Protein backbone atom coordinates (compact mmCIF):
# COMPACT_ATOMS: atom_id res chain seq x y z
CA UNK A 1 0.00 0.00 0.00
CA UNK A 2 1.40 3.18 -0.96
CA UNK A 3 -0.06 6.50 -0.31
CA UNK A 4 0.07 8.99 -2.97
CA UNK A 5 2.34 11.79 -2.03
CA UNK A 6 0.59 15.02 -1.32
CA UNK A 7 2.05 18.45 -0.96
CA UNK A 8 2.27 19.69 2.64
CA UNK A 9 -0.64 21.63 3.99
CA UNK A 10 -0.07 25.32 3.89
CA UNK A 11 -1.08 27.33 6.88
CA UNK A 12 -0.35 30.93 7.38
CA UNK A 13 0.10 32.42 10.83
CA UNK A 14 -1.04 35.98 11.12
CA UNK A 15 0.84 38.50 13.28
CA UNK A 16 -2.21 40.74 13.50
CA UNK A 17 -3.41 39.41 16.89
CA UNK A 18 -0.02 40.19 18.45
CA UNK A 19 0.25 43.50 16.62
CA UNK A 20 -3.21 44.52 17.82
CA UNK A 21 -2.09 44.01 21.44
CA UNK A 22 0.98 46.21 20.87
CA UNK A 23 -1.08 48.86 19.06
CA UNK A 24 -3.63 48.89 21.90
CA UNK A 25 -0.83 49.30 24.47
CA UNK A 26 0.66 52.24 22.54
CA UNK A 27 -2.77 53.92 22.25
CA UNK A 28 -3.47 53.49 26.00
CA UNK A 29 0.00 54.75 26.96
CA UNK A 30 -0.34 57.74 24.64
CA UNK A 31 -3.77 58.64 26.00
CA UNK A 32 -2.51 58.53 29.60
CA UNK A 33 0.48 60.68 28.67
CA UNK A 34 -1.87 63.26 27.12
CA UNK A 35 -4.12 63.19 30.20
CA UNK A 36 -1.07 63.65 32.45
CA UNK A 37 0.24 66.52 30.33
CA UNK A 38 -3.13 68.31 30.36
CA UNK A 39 -3.84 67.85 34.08
CA UNK A 40 -0.29 68.42 35.41
CA UNK A 41 -0.24 71.33 37.82
CA UNK A 42 3.49 71.32 38.53
CA UNK A 43 5.22 71.27 41.87
CA UNK A 44 4.09 73.90 44.32
CA UNK A 45 6.98 75.43 46.23
CA UNK A 46 6.46 76.69 49.72
CA UNK A 47 8.63 79.19 51.47
CA UNK A 48 9.35 78.90 55.14
CA UNK A 49 10.76 81.46 57.46
CA UNK A 50 12.83 80.89 60.51
CA UNK A 51 10.85 82.05 63.52
CA UNK A 52 11.79 84.92 65.78
CA UNK A 53 11.32 83.67 69.31
CA UNK A 54 9.92 86.35 71.58
CA UNK A 55 11.64 86.13 74.93
CA UNK A 56 14.05 83.44 73.72
CA UNK A 57 17.73 83.65 72.96
CA UNK A 58 18.72 85.62 69.87
CA UNK A 59 20.92 84.06 67.18
CA UNK A 60 24.43 85.43 66.67
CA UNK A 61 24.63 87.30 63.37
CA UNK A 62 27.86 85.65 62.22
CA UNK A 63 28.85 82.02 62.31
CA UNK A 64 32.48 82.79 63.24
CA UNK A 65 32.41 80.52 66.28
CA UNK A 66 31.54 77.42 64.20
CA UNK A 67 33.24 78.43 60.93
CA UNK A 68 35.97 75.79 61.41
CA UNK A 69 33.24 73.13 61.25
CA UNK A 70 32.45 74.29 57.70
CA UNK A 71 34.75 72.49 55.27
CA UNK A 72 34.48 72.36 51.45
CA UNK A 73 31.20 70.50 50.75
CA UNK A 74 31.00 69.34 54.39
CA UNK A 75 28.45 69.73 55.72
CA UNK A 76 26.29 70.14 52.60
CA UNK A 77 24.29 73.34 52.08
CA UNK A 78 21.01 71.97 53.45
CA UNK A 79 22.81 70.94 56.67
CA UNK A 80 24.99 74.03 57.15
CA UNK A 81 21.98 76.00 58.43
CA UNK A 82 22.50 74.20 61.75
CA UNK A 83 25.82 75.97 62.32
CA UNK A 84 24.32 78.63 64.57
CA UNK A 85 24.77 79.72 68.16
CA UNK A 86 23.01 82.10 70.55
CA UNK A 87 24.32 85.69 70.73
CA UNK A 88 25.95 85.41 74.14
CA UNK A 89 28.07 82.41 73.14
CA UNK A 90 31.85 82.33 73.19
CA UNK A 91 34.39 79.59 72.63
CA UNK A 92 36.23 77.82 75.43
CA UNK A 93 38.45 75.75 73.14
CA UNK A 94 39.29 75.10 69.50
CA UNK A 95 37.04 73.31 67.04
CA UNK A 96 38.04 69.67 66.77
CA UNK A 97 37.85 67.71 63.50
CA UNK A 98 38.77 64.18 64.65
CA UNK A 99 38.73 62.58 61.19
CA UNK A 100 40.32 65.55 59.38
CA UNK A 101 38.36 64.66 56.24
CA UNK A 102 39.13 60.93 56.34
CA UNK A 103 35.90 58.97 56.61
CA UNK A 104 32.73 60.37 58.11
CA UNK A 105 32.78 64.11 58.89
CA UNK A 106 32.85 64.99 62.58
CA UNK A 107 33.31 68.38 64.28
CA UNK A 108 32.80 69.54 67.85
CA UNK A 109 33.59 72.67 69.83
CA UNK A 110 33.34 73.50 73.54
CA UNK A 111 31.35 76.68 74.17
CA UNK A 112 29.87 78.77 76.97
CA UNK A 113 26.64 80.77 76.79
CA UNK A 114 25.22 83.32 79.20
CA UNK A 115 21.92 81.45 79.57
CA UNK A 116 20.47 78.65 81.60
CA UNK A 117 20.77 75.12 80.21
CA UNK A 118 16.97 75.01 79.78
CA UNK A 119 17.02 78.24 77.71
CA UNK A 120 19.92 76.92 75.61
CA UNK A 121 18.18 73.61 74.87
CA UNK A 122 14.90 75.40 74.10
CA UNK A 123 16.78 77.68 71.67
CA UNK A 124 18.14 74.72 69.71
CA UNK A 125 14.87 72.81 69.80
CA UNK A 126 13.01 75.79 68.32
CA UNK A 127 15.66 76.83 65.79
CA UNK A 128 16.58 73.38 64.44
CA UNK A 129 13.04 72.02 64.24
CA UNK A 130 12.07 75.15 62.26
CA UNK A 131 14.90 74.27 59.85
CA UNK A 132 13.64 70.72 59.31
CA UNK A 133 15.73 68.86 61.88
CA UNK A 134 14.12 66.04 63.88
CA UNK A 135 14.77 65.73 67.60
CA UNK A 136 15.40 62.04 68.21
CA UNK A 137 17.10 61.90 71.62
CA UNK A 138 16.99 63.82 74.89
CA UNK A 139 19.52 63.32 77.68
CA UNK A 140 22.96 61.73 77.62
CA UNK A 141 23.71 58.31 79.09
CA UNK A 142 25.51 60.00 82.00
CA UNK A 143 22.42 62.10 82.79
CA UNK A 144 23.75 65.36 81.34
CA UNK A 145 21.25 67.56 79.50
CA UNK A 146 21.63 66.72 75.82
CA UNK A 147 19.65 67.01 72.58
CA UNK A 148 20.36 65.08 69.38
CA UNK A 149 18.82 66.17 66.08
CA UNK A 150 18.90 64.36 62.75
CA UNK A 151 18.35 65.44 59.15
CA UNK A 152 18.91 63.88 55.72
CA UNK A 153 21.62 65.72 53.81
CA UNK A 154 21.72 66.40 50.10
CA UNK A 155 24.86 64.22 50.05
CA UNK A 156 22.70 61.11 50.74
CA UNK A 157 23.82 60.78 54.38
CA UNK A 158 22.03 61.51 57.62
CA UNK A 159 23.58 64.25 59.72
CA UNK A 160 23.38 64.61 63.49
CA UNK A 161 23.71 67.76 65.60
CA UNK A 162 24.30 67.30 69.31
CA UNK A 163 24.03 69.88 72.08
CA UNK A 164 25.46 68.56 75.35
CA UNK A 165 25.60 70.67 78.52
CA UNK A 166 28.77 69.78 80.47
CA UNK A 167 28.25 72.03 83.49
CA UNK A 168 26.21 75.05 84.42
CA UNK A 169 25.34 77.71 86.92
CA UNK A 170 22.01 79.50 87.16
CA UNK A 171 22.83 81.81 84.26
CA UNK A 172 25.75 80.16 82.42
CA UNK A 173 25.93 76.92 80.47
CA UNK A 174 29.22 75.24 79.48
CA UNK A 175 28.34 72.98 76.58
CA UNK A 176 29.61 71.21 73.46
CA UNK A 177 28.29 71.66 69.95
CA UNK A 178 28.77 68.55 67.80
CA UNK A 179 27.90 67.93 64.17
CA UNK A 180 28.69 64.70 62.38
CA UNK A 181 27.85 62.66 59.32
CA UNK A 182 26.11 59.45 60.26
CA UNK A 183 27.58 56.43 58.52
CA UNK A 184 24.13 55.20 57.38
CA UNK A 185 22.94 56.35 53.98
CA UNK A 186 19.52 57.94 53.52
C-alpha positions in Angstrom: 0.0 0.0 0.0 1.4 3.2 -1.0 -0.1 6.5 -0.3 0.1 9.0 -3.0 2.3 11.8 -2.0 0.6 15.0 -1.3 2.0 18.4 -1.0 2.3 19.7 2.6 -0.6 21.6 4.0 -0.1 25.3 3.9 -1.1 27.3 6.9 -0.4 30.9 7.4 0.1 32.4 10.8 -1.0 36.0 11.1 0.8 38.5 13.3 -2.2 40.7 13.5 -3.4 39.4 16.9 0.0 40.2 18.4 0.2 43.5 16.6 -3.2 44.5 17.8 -2.1 44.0 21.4 1.0 46.2 20.9 -1.1 48.9 19.1 -3.6 48.9 21.9 -0.8 49.3 24.5 0.7 52.2 22.5 -2.8 53.9 22.3 -3.5 53.5 26.0 0.0 54.8 27.0 -0.3 57.7 24.6 -3.8 58.6 26.0 -2.5 58.5 29.6 0.5 60.7 28.7 -1.9 63.3 27.1 -4.1 63.2 30.2 -1.1 63.7 32.4 0.2 66.5 30.3 -3.1 68.3 30.4 -3.8 67.8 34.1 -0.3 68.4 35.4 -0.2 71.3 37.8 3.5 71.3 38.5 5.2 71.3 41.9 4.1 73.9 44.3 7.0 75.4 46.2 6.5 76.7 49.7 8.6 79.2 51.5 9.4 78.9 55.1 10.8 81.5 57.5 12.8 80.9 60.5 10.8 82.0 63.5 11.8 84.9 65.8 11.3 83.7 69.3 9.9 86.3 71.6 11.6 86.1 74.9 14.0 83.4 73.7 17.7 83.7 73.0 18.7 85.6 69.9 20.9 84.1 67.2 24.4 85.4 66.7 24.6 87.3 63.4 27.9 85.7 62.2 28.9 82.0 62.3 32.5 82.8 63.2 32.4 80.5 66.3 31.5 77.4 64.2 33.2 78.4 60.9 36.0 75.8 61.4 33.2 73.1 61.3 32.4 74.3 57.7 34.8 72.5 55.3 34.5 72.4 51.4 31.2 70.5 50.8 31.0 69.3 54.4 28.5 69.7 55.7 26.3 70.1 52.6 24.3 73.3 52.1 21.0 72.0 53.4 22.8 70.9 56.7 25.0 74.0 57.2 22.0 76.0 58.4 22.5 74.2 61.7 25.8 76.0 62.3 24.3 78.6 64.6 24.8 79.7 68.2 23.0 82.1 70.5 24.3 85.7 70.7 26.0 85.4 74.1 28.1 82.4 73.1 31.8 82.3 73.2 34.4 79.6 72.6 36.2 77.8 75.4 38.4 75.8 73.1 39.3 75.1 69.5 37.0 73.3 67.0 38.0 69.7 66.8 37.9 67.7 63.5 38.8 64.2 64.7 38.7 62.6 61.2 40.3 65.6 59.4 38.4 64.7 56.2 39.1 60.9 56.3 35.9 59.0 56.6 32.7 60.4 58.1 32.8 64.1 58.9 32.8 65.0 62.6 33.3 68.4 64.3 32.8 69.5 67.9 33.6 72.7 69.8 33.3 73.5 73.5 31.4 76.7 74.2 29.9 78.8 77.0 26.6 80.8 76.8 25.2 83.3 79.2 21.9 81.5 79.6 20.5 78.6 81.6 20.8 75.1 80.2 17.0 75.0 79.8 17.0 78.2 77.7 19.9 76.9 75.6 18.2 73.6 74.9 14.9 75.4 74.1 16.8 77.7 71.7 18.1 74.7 69.7 14.9 72.8 69.8 13.0 75.8 68.3 15.7 76.8 65.8 16.6 73.4 64.4 13.0 72.0 64.2 12.1 75.1 62.3 14.9 74.3 59.9 13.6 70.7 59.3 15.7 68.9 61.9 14.1 66.0 63.9 14.8 65.7 67.6 15.4 62.0 68.2 17.1 61.9 71.6 17.0 63.8 74.9 19.5 63.3 77.7 23.0 61.7 77.6 23.7 58.3 79.1 25.5 60.0 82.0 22.4 62.1 82.8 23.7 65.4 81.3 21.3 67.6 79.5 21.6 66.7 75.8 19.6 67.0 72.6 20.4 65.1 69.4 18.8 66.2 66.1 18.9 64.4 62.7 18.4 65.4 59.1 18.9 63.9 55.7 21.6 65.7 53.8 21.7 66.4 50.1 24.9 64.2 50.0 22.7 61.1 50.7 23.8 60.8 54.4 22.0 61.5 57.6 23.6 64.3 59.7 23.4 64.6 63.5 23.7 67.8 65.6 24.3 67.3 69.3 24.0 69.9 72.1 25.5 68.6 75.4 25.6 70.7 78.5 28.8 69.8 80.5 28.3 72.0 83.5 26.2 75.1 84.4 25.3 77.7 86.9 22.0 79.5 87.2 22.8 81.8 84.3 25.8 80.2 82.4 25.9 76.9 80.5 29.2 75.2 79.5 28.3 73.0 76.6 29.6 71.2 73.5 28.3 71.7 69.9 28.8 68.5 67.8 27.9 67.9 64.2 28.7 64.7 62.4 27.8 62.7 59.3 26.1 59.5 60.3 27.6 56.4 58.5 24.1 55.2 57.4 22.9 56.4 54.0 19.5 57.9 53.5 
